[in-house]
Amino acid sequence: MRLVRAVDSYLRHISIERGLSDNTVAAYRRDLAAYLEWLQQRGVEESSEVTPALVADFVADRASAQPPIAASSLARLQSSVRGLHRFLAREGVEDADPSARLRPPKQPRRLPKALTIDQVERLLDASGPAPAVGAEPGAAPGDLLGIRDRALLELLYATGARVSEIVQLDVDDMAHGDVLRVRGKGSKERIVPVGSYARAAVEAYLTRSRPELSRRGRATPKLFLGARGAPLSRQSAWLVIRDAAERAQLTAHVSPHTLRHSFATHLLQGGADVRVVQELLGHASVATTQIYTYVSVDALRDVYATSHPRAR
């Protein structure tokens, strides 16, 4: 099969049949475009012409590139190539998988950066006004976005959801009392409890801010709206968090994933079972969640070092 056609078939497979996210498919498309270009420069146009030696040479070439690429990017590149050839072998297009012996590079373990509980509270307070008990519907023009931003950050921290999952929420997704229906990677749904602080912040947004924002644009079921009434984008949500971090004078780098990391870390530090946290985060494997236990172990070491009389 022509390699160009083979790549198109594989990308359709991971998009439609496996239901991978648009961002993941786009990353695989970029990786495989680089792979095809490299093979074409060596006169390889058919999938049957790809050998284990060619695959190994391609990876070695990318690993020695200048400037060097990150280990995570190289691992994803290898995953893209392996996925393509495994797909072709499984579909019977090719008899063998030339990437079968390819092993991903060992990546350094990176502990997620989590905020302390005090830092999270500072971040939330800097994002916008706390919900006022008995407040009348409607808000002053300057408060519209602040009320929205507070609801956004409260919900991110309360659920540990990815920012892409939060901006895709519909208003109806909040209509389940104290739980939230989240659609994650691969269109998989999970149910996550929502605490009272986040529920109050979202309720304040729905009654005092969203109606006015909605009037500024076309009707949409999306929960979070931008200043002109359009659905809030992932990039805009990132800017909301960045601006709140600056106002809170947090020197550590704060991103949407920082709140997800903080959610998981604080649950484990509070005694939550790692498999419960896995379910809440929507991780397919508990091994992905277990990295947060290292953060909790670090916290235990700190307490031990400062509290035990013979720790030093």
VOPAGU-2260 file (C-alpha; in pm, 1 decimal, decimal comma):
REM VOPAGU-2260
SITE   aa  ch    i         X         Y         Z
SITE  MET   A    0       0,0       0,0       0,0
SITE  ARG   A    1     119,6     352,1     -70,4
SITE  LEU   A    2     245,7     504,0     251,3
SITE  VAL   A    3      39,5     821,1     209,2
SITE  ARG   A    4    -277,5     613,4     183,2
SITE  ALA   A    5    -169,2     393,5     474,2
SITE  VAL   A    6    -123,5     696,1     700,9
SITE  ASP   A    7    -464,2     836,9     601,8
SITE  SER   A    8    -629,3     504,1     687,5
SITE  TYR   A    9    -453,9     486,4    1023,0
SITE  LEU   A   10    -549,5     842,8    1118,2
SITE  ARG   A   11    -913,8     770,5    1034,2
SITE  HIS   A   12    -892,7     458,7    1247,3
SITE  ILE   A   13    -763,9     634,6    1559,8
SITE  SER   A   14   -1004,5     923,7    1511,2
SITE  ILE   A   15   -1327,6     737,0    1434,7
SITE  GLU   A   16   -1289,7     384,0    1569,7
SITE  ARG   A   17   -1068,9     453,4    1872,5
SITE  GLY   A   18   -1218,6     796,7    1939,5
SITE  LEU   A   19    -891,6     972,3    2022,8
SITE  SER   A   20    -911,0    1347,0    2077,9
SITE  ASP   A   21    -856,2    1597,6    1797,2
SITE  ASN   A   22    -536,2    1716,3    1965,0
SITE  THR   A   23    -394,5    1362,9    1982,7
SITE  VAL   A   24    -482,7    1290,1    1619,9
SITE  ALA   A   25    -321,0    1618,7    1513,4
SITE  ALA   A   26      -0,5    1525,3    1700,7
SITE  TYR   A   27       9,2    1182,8    1533,2
SITE  ARG   A   28     -50,6    1346,8    1196,0
SITE  ARG   A   29     251,4    1575,6    1244,6
SITE  ASP   A   30     471,5    1286,0    1356,6
SITE  LEU   A   31     375,2    1066,1    1063,5
SITE  ALA   A   32     418,1    1350,6     815,4
SITE  ALA   A   33     779,5    1381,8     933,5
SITE  TYR   A   34     819,2    1003,2     907,1
SITE  LEU   A   35     681,3     995,3     551,2
SITE  GLU   A   36     905,8    1281,9     443,1
SITE  TRP   A   37    1209,9    1102,3     584,5
SITE  LEU   A   38    1118,7     777,8     403,4
SITE  GLN   A   39    1044,3     955,6      73,5
SITE  GLN   A   40    1386,8    1119,2      83,7
SITE  ARG   A   41    1524,1     765,1      77,9
SITE  GLY   A   42    1302,3     655,8    -209,0
SITE  VAL   A   43    1053,8     459,2       3,0
SITE  GLU   A   44     694,3     504,3    -111,3
SITE  GLU   A   45     529,4     169,3     -27,0
SITE  SER   A   46     460,1      29,3     319,7
SITE  SER   A   47     602,7    -307,1     209,5
SITE  GLU   A   48     940,9    -141,7     153,9
SITE  VAL   A   49     980,1     -35,1     517,3
SITE  THR   A   50    1228,3    -254,5     706,3
SITE  PRO   A   51    1321,1    -276,1    1077,2
SITE  ALA   A   52    1655,7    -114,8     988,7
SITE  LEU   A   53    1482,0     184,3     830,0
SITE  VAL   A   54    1258,1     233,0    1131,5
SITE  ALA   A   55    1558,1     215,1    1365,7
SITE  ASP   A   56    1753,3     460,7    1148,6
SITE  PHE   A   57    1463,8     706,5    1151,7
SITE  VAL   A   58    1441,5     700,8    1530,8
SITE  ALA   A   59    1819,0     733,1    1566,6
SITE  ASP   A   60    1816,8    1026,5    1324,2
SITE  ARG   A   61    1548,5    1203,5    1527,6
SITE  ALA   A   62    1719,3    1123,9    1857,5
SITE  SER   A   63    2040,5    1291,8    1738,3
SITE  ALA   A   64    1866,7    1597,2    1589,9
SITE  GLN   A   65    1988,4    1945,6    1676,6
SITE  PRO   A   66    1847,1    2113,1    1868,5
SITE  PRO   A   67    1758,5    1792,2    2057,4
SITE  ILE   A   68    1392,7    1702,7    2096,6
SITE  ALA   A   69    1243,4    1622,6    2434,1
SITE  ALA   A   70    1228,2    1260,5    2545,4
SITE  SER   A   71     849,1    1287,7    2566,0
SITE  SER   A   72     829,8    1408,0    2203,8
SITE  LEU   A   73    1058,6    1126,3    2088,5
SITE  ALA   A   74     847,5     873,6    2277,0
SITE  ARG   A   75     529,8    1003,6    2111,1
SITE  LEU   A   76     701,1     994,1    1770,1
SITE  GLN   A   77     789,8     628,7    1825,4
SITE  SER   A   78     436,1     559,3    1940,9
SITE  SER   A   79     301,2     710,9    1618,7
SITE  VAL   A   80     530,6     496,3    1402,7
SITE  ARG   A   81     460,8     178,0    1600,1
SITE  GLY   A   82      87,8     243,2    1587,8
SITE  LEU   A   83      93,8     282,4    1209,1
SITE  HIS   A   84     284,5     -39,2    1140,1
SITE  ARG   A   85      95,1    -238,7    1401,6
SITE  PHE   A   86    -229,4    -124,7    1239,3
SITE  LEU   A   87    -111,3    -230,3     892,0
SITE  ALA   A   88      -6,5    -574,3    1019,4
SITE  ARG   A   89    -330,6    -625,9    1211,8
SITE  GLU   A   90    -539,6    -528,0     908,5
SITE  GLY   A   91    -348,6    -775,5     691,2
SITE  VAL   A   92    -201,4    -505,1     468,9
SITE  GLU   A   93     148,8    -624,1     562,2
SITE  ASP   A   94     271,2    -963,2     681,6
SITE  ALA   A   95     501,9    -827,1     949,5
SITE  ASP   A   96     547,3    -522,3    1169,8
SITE  PRO   A   97     888,9    -363,3    1103,5
SITE  SER   A   98     860,5    -158,4    1424,0
SITE  ALA   A   99     795,7    -456,6    1652,2
SITE  ARG   A  100    1141,2    -440,4    1815,3
SITE  LEU   A  101    1126,9     -64,9    1866,8
SITE  ARG   A  102    1142,7      31,8    2233,9
SITE  PRO   A  103    1041,4     377,4    2359,8
SITE  PRO   A  104    1311,5     584,8    2529,1
SITE  LYS   A  105    1318,3     580,9    2907,0
SITE  GLN   A  106    1179,9     909,9    3025,4
SITE  PRO   A  107    1285,0    1078,9    3347,7
SITE  ARG   A  108    1016,4    1069,2    3614,8
SITE  ARG   A  109     871,4    1414,2    3654,5
SITE  LEU   A  110     675,4    1481,7    3966,6
SITE  PRO   A  111     369,1    1695,7    3898,9
SITE  LYS   A  112     382,7    2049,4    4033,0
SITE  ALA   A  113     107,7    2097,3    4288,1
SITE  LEU   A  114       7,0    2408,1    4482,7
SITE  THR   A  115     -41,4    2407,3    4856,0
SITE  ILE   A  116    -395,6    2442,8    4987,7
SITE  ASP   A  117    -316,5    2800,8    5092,0
SITE  GLN   A  118    -188,6    2881,3    4741,1
SITE  VAL   A  119    -503,3    2735,2    4584,5
SITE  GLU   A  120    -719,7    2951,1    4808,9
SITE  ARG   A  121    -518,8    3258,8    4712,6
SITE  LEU   A  122    -559,0    3169,9    4345,5
SITE  LEU   A  123    -934,6    3123,6    4379,8
SITE  ASP   A  124    -976,6    3448,1    4571,9
SITE  ALA   A  125    -777,7    3633,5    4303,8
SITE  SER   A  126    -990,1    3491,6    4022,2
SITE  GLY   A  127   -1311,0    3671,8    4114,3
SITE  PRO   A  128   -1561,2    3748,8    4392,6
SITE  ALA   A  129   -1679,5    3467,0    4614,7
SITE  PRO   A  130   -2052,1    3385,4    4580,1
SITE  ALA   A  131   -2258,8    3619,2    4796,1
SITE  VAL   A  132   -2538,5    3466,0    4996,7
SITE  GLY   A  133   -2876,3    3600,9    4885,9
SITE  ALA   A  134   -2731,2    3808,8    4602,0
SITE  GLU   A  135   -2981,0    3940,8    4350,6
SITE  PRO   A  136   -2971,2    3807,4    3991,8
SITE  GLY   A  137   -2756,6    4013,6    3759,2
SITE  ALA   A  138   -2414,2    4160,1    3815,2
SITE  ALA   A  139   -2232,7    4485,8    3764,7
SITE  PRO   A  140   -2061,2    4493,8    3421,3
SITE  GLY   A  141   -1717,8    4469,0    3579,8
SITE  ASP   A  142   -1818,6    4159,2    3779,3
SITE  LEU   A  143   -1952,4    3951,0    3488,4
SITE  LEU   A  144   -1619,3    3795,2    3396,5
SITE  GLY   A  145   -1494,4    3780,7    3754,1
SITE  ILE   A  146   -1795,9    3573,2    3857,9
SITE  ARG   A  147   -1737,9    3345,9    3556,4
SITE  ASP   A  148   -1367,1    3311,9    3630,8
SITE  ARG   A  149   -1433,0    3219,8    3993,4
SITE  ALA   A  150   -1677,7    2949,4    3882,7
SITE  LEU   A  151   -1429,6    2817,7    3624,8
SITE  LEU   A  152   -1140,4    2783,3    3870,4
SITE  GLU   A  153   -1357,2    2649,6    4152,5
SITE  LEU   A  154   -1487,3    2379,3    3918,4
SITE  LEU   A  155   -1139,8    2289,1    3790,2
SITE  TYR   A  156   -1007,7    2242,0    4142,3
SITE  ALA   A  157   -1321,6    2072,9    4275,6
SITE  THR   A  158   -1328,4    1806,4    4003,1
SITE  GLY   A  159    -968,2    1768,1    3885,2
SITE  ALA   A  160   -1099,7    1781,0    3528,8
SITE  ARG   A  161    -882,0    1881,7    3235,9
SITE  VAL   A  162    -944,0    2232,7    3110,0
SITE  SER   A  163   -1048,2    2087,7    2771,4
SITE  GLU   A  164   -1317,5    1885,9    2954,1
SITE  ILE   A  165   -1444,6    2186,7    3149,5
SITE  VAL   A  166   -1481,1    2417,6    2848,3
SITE  GLN   A  167   -1678,0    2143,9    2668,4
SITE  LEU   A  168   -1938,8    2122,2    2944,4
SITE  ASP   A  169   -2299,3    2208,2    2864,8
SITE  VAL   A  170   -2530,5    2378,4    3113,9
SITE  ASP   A  171   -2726,5    2052,2    3140,1
SITE  ASP   A  172   -2415,0    1871,5    3262,8
SITE  MET   A  173   -2449,9    2067,9    3587,9
SITE  ALA   A  174   -2810,6    1960,3    3635,7
SITE  HIS   A  175   -2728,7    1646,9    3835,4
SITE  GLY   A  176   -2716,5    1785,8    4187,9
SITE  ASP   A  177   -2379,9    1736,8    4349,7
SITE  VAL   A  178   -2217,5    1538,7    4066,7
SITE  LEU   A  179   -2082,1    1637,2    3727,6
SITE  ARG   A  180   -2082,7    1432,7    3409,1
SITE  VAL   A  181   -1744,0    1476,7    3239,3
SITE  ARG   A  182   -1658,3    1360,2    2888,3
SITE  GLY   A  183   -1289,7    1273,6    2879,5
SITE  LYS   A  184   -1037,6    1133,2    2634,2
SITE  GLY   A  185   -1180,2     892,3    2380,9
SITE  SER   A  186   -1531,3    1026,9    2454,7
SITE  LYS   A  187   -1535,8     826,9    2779,9
SITE  GLU   A  188   -1774,1     962,9    3040,3
SITE  ARG   A  189   -1714,4     968,7    3413,4
SITE  ILE   A  190   -1908,4    1103,0    3709,6
SITE  VAL   A  191   -1724,9    1335,8    3948,4
SITE  PRO   A  192   -1864,5    1479,8    4274,0
SITE  VAL   A  193   -1877,4    1860,4    4301,3
SITE  GLY   A  194   -1824,0    2026,4    4637,8
SITE  SER   A  195   -2039,1    2298,3    4786,1
SITE  TYR   A  196   -1794,7    2581,8    4709,9
SITE  ALA   A  197   -1784,2    2499,1    4338,5
SITE  ARG   A  198   -2162,8    2445,6    4323,7
SITE  ALA   A  199   -2222,4    2787,1    4481,7
SITE  ALA   A  200   -1975,9    2955,0    4242,7
SITE  VAL   A  201   -2136,1    2794,7    3936,3
SITE  GLU   A  202   -2485,4    2881,9    4059,5
SITE  ALA   A  203   -2378,9    3245,2    4104,5
SITE  TYR   A  204   -2238,2    3242,6    3751,1
SITE  LEU   A  205   -2554,8    3089,9    3603,7
SITE  THR   A  206   -2785,0    3341,9    3770,5
SITE  ARG   A  207   -2576,3    3660,1    3779,1
SITE  SER   A  208   -2334,6    3643,7    3485,2
SITE  ARG   A  209   -2412,9    3390,4    3213,9
SITE  PRO   A  210   -2754,3    3536,1    3110,8
SITE  GLU   A  211   -2590,6    3868,4    3015,4
SITE  LEU   A  212   -2295,9    3700,5    2843,3
SITE  SER   A  213   -2538,0    3477,6    2652,5
SITE  ARG   A  214   -2729,1    3779,5    2518,9
SITE  ARG   A  215   -2410,2    3906,7    2356,9
SITE  GLY   A  216   -2373,7    3610,0    2121,6
SITE  ARG   A  217   -2558,7    3326,6    1952,5
SITE  ALA   A  218   -2746,5    3076,0    2162,7
SITE  THR   A  219   -2523,1    2791,4    2278,2
SITE  PRO   A  220   -2564,1    2516,4    2538,5
SITE  LYS   A  221   -2203,0    2553,1    2652,8
SITE  LEU   A  222   -2164,8    2632,4    3021,1
SITE  PHE   A  223   -1877,8    2879,3    3006,5
SITE  LEU   A  224   -1897,5    3176,4    2770,0
SITE  GLY   A  225   -1650,6    3442,2    2663,9
SITE  ALA   A  226   -1696,4    3817,2    2685,0
SITE  ARG   A  227   -1880,8    3822,2    2349,2
SITE  GLY   A  228   -2109,3    3531,8    2427,4
SITE  ALA   A  229   -1921,7    3262,5    2233,8
SITE  PRO   A  230   -1814,4    2938,1    2405,4
SITE  LEU   A  231   -1501,3    2989,7    2612,6
SITE  SER   A  232   -1194,8    2840,6    2441,7
SITE  ARG   A  233    -924,5    2636,1    2608,0
SITE  GLN   A  234    -672,9    2912,6    2535,2
SITE  SER   A  235    -895,9    3174,9    2698,8
SITE  ALA   A  236    -936,5    2953,4    3005,5
SITE  TRP   A  237    -556,9    2927,2    3026,5
SITE  LEU   A  238    -532,3    3307,8    3024,3
SITE  VAL   A  239    -789,7    3331,0    3303,5
SITE  ILE   A  240    -574,2    3104,6    3521,1
SITE  ARG   A  241    -252,2    3286,1    3431,5
SITE  ASP   A  242    -400,5    3625,9    3516,3
SITE  ALA   A  243    -538,5    3499,1    3847,0
SITE  ALA   A  244    -197,2    3352,7    3935,3
SITE  GLU   A  245     -33,9    3689,5    3866,9
SITE  ARG   A  246    -286,2    3871,8    4086,5
SITE  ALA   A  247    -232,1    3612,8    4360,5
SITE  GLN   A  248     144,0    3674,0    4328,7
SITE  LEU   A  249     217,2    3303,8    4288,7
SITE  THR   A  250     577,4    3272,5    4175,6
SITE  ALA   A  251     544,4    2906,8    4067,5
SITE  HIS   A  252     432,7    2836,3    3712,2
SITE  VAL   A  253      57,0    2783,6    3722,2
SITE  SER   A  254    -128,3    2618,1    3435,0
SITE  PRO   A  255    -470,0    2452,7    3400,8
SITE  HIS   A  256    -304,2    2119,1    3477,4
SITE  THR   A  257    -163,7    2262,7    3801,4
SITE  LEU   A  258    -513,2    2259,4    3949,8
SITE  ARG   A  259    -560,2    1899,4    3831,7
SITE  HIS   A  260    -230,2    1802,2    3996,6
SITE  SER   A  261    -328,0    1988,2    4313,6
SITE  PHE   A  262    -668,1    1813,5    4320,9
SITE  ALA   A  263    -505,4    1468,7    4306,3
SITE  THR   A  264    -226,5    1551,5    4551,1
SITE  HIS   A  265    -457,8    1700,5    4811,9
SITE  LEU   A  266    -695,3    1402,0    4790,8
SITE  LEU   A  267    -411,2    1155,5    4847,0
SITE  GLN   A  268    -267,2    1364,0    5129,1
SITE  GLY   A  269    -614,1    1358,8    5285,4
SITE  GLY   A  270    -620,5     978,9    5280,2
SITE  ALA   A  271    -808,1     902,4    4957,1
SITE  ASP   A  272    -744,8     563,7    4795,7
SITE  VAL   A  273    -533,6     584,1    4480,6
SITE  ARG   A  274    -793,5     387,0    4281,0
SITE  VAL   A  275   -1065,0     634,8    4376,1
SITE  VAL   A  276    -840,8     918,0    4257,4
SITE  GLN   A  277    -776,7     721,3    3936,7
SITE  GLU   A  278   -1151,1     704,8    3872,8
SITE  LEU   A  279   -1199,6    1074,3    3947,2
SITE  LEU   A  280    -917,5    1176,3    3711,7
SITE  GLY   A  281   -1031,6     941,1    3435,7
SITE  HIS   A  282    -695,7     762,4    3409,1
SITE  ALA   A  283    -708,7     436,4    3214,7
SITE  SER   A  284    -430,0     286,9    3428,0
SITE  VAL   A  285    -365,0     320,9    3799,7
SITE  ALA   A  286       6,4     345,6    3715,8
SITE  THR   A  287     -60,3     695,1    3576,1
SITE  THR   A  288    -223,4     800,6    3902,1
SITE  GLN   A  289      46,9     650,6    4122,9
SITE  ILE   A  290     293,0     923,8    4026,7
SITE  TYR   A  291      98,2    1147,1    4266,9
SITE  THR   A  292     182,7     914,1    4555,3
SITE  TYR   A  293     545,7    1024,3    4518,1
SITE  VAL   A  294     433,7    1380,9    4583,9
SITE  SER   A  295     257,5    1267,3    4899,7
SITE  VAL   A  296     565,9    1075,0    5010,9
SITE  ASP   A  297     767,9    1395,9    4971,8
SITE  ALA   A  298     517,1    1572,5    5196,8
SITE  LEU   A  299     552,2    1295,9    5455,6
SITE  ARG   A  300     930,0    1332,5    5445,7
SITE  ASP   A  301     899,4    1706,2    5506,5
SITE  VAL   A  302     673,3    1653,8    5807,1
SITE  TYR   A  303     905,3    1385,4    5943,1
SITE  ALA   A  304    1213,6    1601,7    5895,7
SITE  THR   A  305    1061,1    1896,7    6082,2
SITE  SER   A  306     879,2    1699,5    6353,0
SITE  HIS   A  307    1092,5    1400,8    6460,0
SITE  PRO   A  308    1359,0    1485,3    6719,6
SITE  ARG   A  309    1616,9    1257,2    6558,6
SITE  ALA   A  310    1529,1    1312,3    6193,5
SITE  ARG   A  311    1841,2    1516,1    6124,0
